[in-house]
Every structure is written in C-alpha cells, then in structure tokens.
Amino acid sequence: MEVDLYGLFEWSLHVTIPMALYIIYSIIKNIKEATKMKETARTEWDTKQLQEDFTVQSFLAPIVFVTRKKDGVSGTMDFTHSPRVYFNWRASNE
C-alpha cells in the first residue's frame, strides 16, 4: 500500500493552520481584554471612591468589611489612616 505523503501533508496544513490561527487569535484577544481590565480596575480607593464602589459593613482597623455594589460580593479591604487609602480587596469565600 502506497501512502500519498504530499496529500497527507497538504490535508494537515488545511486543518492545522486555521486551528493555529484561531488559537493565536484567542490568545491575543485574551491578552487585550486582560490589559483593558487592568487599566480600568482600581487597586486603591480614597473614601469617595470606596463609597461609589462598595457599601461599608464595619471597620476593625486596619480592615474594613465591605460589599461590592456591582455584584453584591462581600469581602475585606485594608486601609491606612493618614492618608486614608483603601487597598487589597479580597472577596470572601462564603
């Protein structure tokens, strides 16, 4: 039995090239989305910004217990007194 290696190679190119291009496209798209999210996501909040994004439940210095307004997720943040900065948002695992 003779195998047509050229035909097999040609067939594999038709199958693998579109698949490889789709994988590359997906990777680039995910990198762009992650970069955009990182650029728009806050890592520190002042008091006014905290009130916009979270509802404060209670304080136990240096931690504040909050609920994120956009999705209702509860969690904690650290804060400093002077200047008053909130940071290190952590969702609780309920």
One Martini backbone bead per residue (centre of mass of N, CA, C, O) as a GRO file, in nm:
protein
   94
    1MET     BB    1   0.095   0.037   0.024
    2GLU     BB    2   0.044   0.366  -0.071
    3VAL     BB    3   0.153   0.685   0.044
    4ASP     BB    4   0.037   1.021   0.037
    5LEU     BB    5   0.229   1.259   0.170
    6TYR     BB    6   0.146   1.518   0.032
    7GLY     BB    7  -0.158   1.494   0.091
    8LEU     BB    8  -0.129   1.479   0.396
    9PHE     BB    9   0.014   1.749   0.430
   10GLU     BB   10  -0.202   1.924   0.296
   11TRP     BB   11  -0.430   1.848   0.491
   12SER     BB   12  -0.290   1.942   0.758
   13LEU     BB   13  -0.278   2.238   0.676
   14HIS     BB   14  -0.589   2.283   0.655
   15VAL     BB   15  -0.628   2.218   0.964
   16THR     BB   16  -0.393   2.364   1.138
   17ILE     BB   17  -0.389   2.661   1.056
   18PRO     BB   18  -0.668   2.754   1.154
   19MET     BB   19  -0.622   2.657   1.444
   20ALA     BB   20  -0.373   2.830   1.505
   21LEU     BB   21  -0.505   3.104   1.446
   22TYR     BB   22  -0.725   3.080   1.662
   23ILE     BB   23  -0.536   3.057   1.903
   24ILE     BB   24  -0.390   3.323   1.861
   25TYR     BB   25  -0.639   3.503   1.869
   26SER     BB   26  -0.727   3.424   2.157
   27ILE     BB   27  -0.476   3.520   2.303
   28ILE     BB   28  -0.484   3.816   2.215
   29LYS     BB   29  -0.766   3.878   2.322
   30ASN     BB   30  -0.704   3.812   2.623
   31ILE     BB   31  -0.479   4.020   2.657
   32LYS     BB   32  -0.648   4.270   2.590
   33GLU     BB   33  -0.862   4.230   2.813
   34ALA     BB   34  -0.667   4.228   3.055
   35THR     BB   35  -0.548   4.508   3.003
   36LYS     BB   36  -0.812   4.665   3.021
   37MET     BB   37  -0.886   4.578   3.309
   38LYS     BB   38  -0.628   4.686   3.445
   39GLU     BB   39  -0.671   4.987   3.360
   40THR     BB   40  -0.973   5.006   3.505
   41ALA     BB   41  -0.874   4.894   3.762
   42ARG     BB   42  -0.867   4.917   4.093
   43THR     BB   43  -0.628   4.930   4.385
   44GLU     BB   44  -0.728   5.214   4.489
   45TRP     BB   45  -0.902   5.402   4.750
   46ASP     BB   46  -1.089   5.644   4.842
   47THR     BB   47  -1.361   5.735   5.009
   48LYS     BB   48  -1.535   5.808   4.764
   49GLN     BB   49  -1.472   5.554   4.592
   50LEU     BB   50  -1.569   5.348   4.796
   51GLN     BB   51  -1.871   5.450   4.799
   52GLU     BB   52  -1.920   5.382   4.495
   53ASP     BB   53  -1.830   5.054   4.508
   54PHE     BB   54  -1.914   5.036   4.822
   55THR     BB   55  -2.036   4.880   5.120
   56VAL     BB   56  -2.014   4.946   5.448
   57GLN     BB   57  -2.017   4.742   5.738
   58SER     BB   58  -1.716   4.746   5.882
   59PHE     BB   59  -1.469   4.804   6.139
   60LEU     BB   60  -1.117   4.662   6.185
   61ALA     BB   61  -0.841   4.764   6.248
   62PRO     BB   62  -0.709   4.753   5.918
   63ILE     BB   63  -1.016   4.670   5.851
   64VAL     BB   64  -1.273   4.635   5.596
   65PHE     BB   65  -1.614   4.568   5.555
   66VAL     BB   66  -1.759   4.470   5.238
   67THR     BB   67  -1.977   4.554   4.952
   68ARG     BB   68  -2.016   4.504   4.627
   69LYS     BB   69  -2.232   4.669   4.416
   70LYS     BB   70  -2.226   4.520   4.129
   71ASP     BB   71  -2.258   4.198   4.289
   72GLY     BB   72  -2.262   4.150   4.619
   73VAL     BB   73  -1.977   4.107   4.717
   74SER     BB   74  -1.802   4.002   4.984
   75GLY     BB   75  -1.541   4.168   5.193
   76THR     BB   76  -1.204   4.292   5.211
   77MET     BB   77  -0.998   4.562   5.343
   78ASP     BB   78  -0.744   4.776   5.351
   79PHE     BB   79  -0.608   5.048   5.568
   80THR     BB   80  -0.525   5.386   5.604
   81HIS     BB   81  -0.527   5.682   5.781
   82SER     BB   82  -0.249   5.849   5.678
   83PRO     BB   83  -0.372   5.835   5.433
   84ARG     BB   84  -0.686   5.756   5.315
   85VAL     BB   85  -0.653   5.415   5.217
   86TYR     BB   86  -0.773   5.165   5.001
   87PHE     BB   87  -0.689   4.805   4.988
   88ASN     BB   88  -0.685   4.478   4.913
   89TRP     BB   89  -0.904   4.319   4.772
   90ARG     BB   90  -1.124   4.059   4.923
   91ALA     BB   91  -1.298   3.791   4.870
   92SER     BB   92  -1.519   3.597   5.010
   93ASN     BB   93  -1.574   3.244   5.112
   94GLU     BB   94  -1.914   3.149   5.117
   0.00000   0.00000   0.00000
